[in-house]
Amino acid sequence: MNNGNIRPSERMLISMHIEEEVNYWANRWGVTCESIKSAVKASRSNNISAVENYLLKNKKLVKLAD
């Protein structure tokens, strides 16, 4: 990913139009890309925290240690 040397973990939003970024978060959270897309749609937000909270709330993800 080459967005001016900004890693996905340093941003606040998931760029849904960048497949590589969706893949990054799917791999990081151990879910499918479709789960990420569904979470964004259901939470009405592409904010990383909102998506993660949605996945946690809906038991698609187990809380990861930082």
WOWO-V107595 format. One record per backbone hydrogen bond with DSSP energy under -1.0 kcal/mol. NH is the residue of the N-H (numbers start at 1). CO is the residue of the C=O. Records with the same first field share a line. If there is no record, write none. Layout:
NH->CO, CO
//
This chain:
10->7
11->8
14->46
16->14
18->15
22->18
23->19
24->20
25->21
26->22
27->23
28->24
29->25
30->26
31->26
36->32
37->33
38->34
39->35
40->36
41->37
42->38
43->39
45->40
48->12
51->47
52->48
53->49
54->50
55->51
56->52
57->53
58->54
59->56
60->55
61->55
//
